């Protein structure tokens, strides 16, 4: 079994030492979706949610969340994020809104957690803005879709 990297030989939590790792271009893409009533999708598409522009708010929230990841996740390294893109796809008839976050850095550790955090907070923002019309929304299938860079190389779901 592979040794967990955030534990020392005594089992104590540690922040891993990355000083000897090579700096490389690192990219992570995460996705997730929120299921809702088709009517809720229509309201989002028509900018008819009373709290405001749902997609714009969710995008900004996701960007902010990505940058704040080390404040939320223990032992997560602060990174110099060079790019964050968050896109949304609305399937009105099915009642599905999908979020996709792409986060990049030039660094010694990856941006997978930052991309996952961006997706999760984007979807939570959508829930918060739309809960007055649809409390039954469900966030699901949040996961890493693709990553590149670093010692472990490229990976894709």
Secondary structure, DSSP 8 states (H G I E B T S, - for coil): ----TTB-TTS-B-----TTS--EEEEEEEEEEEE--HHHHHHHHTT--TT--HHHHHHHHHHHHHHTHHHHSTT-----EEEEEEEEEEETTTTEEEEEEEEEEEESS--HHHHHHHHHHHHHHHHHHHTTT-TT-EEEEEEEEEEE-STT--EE-
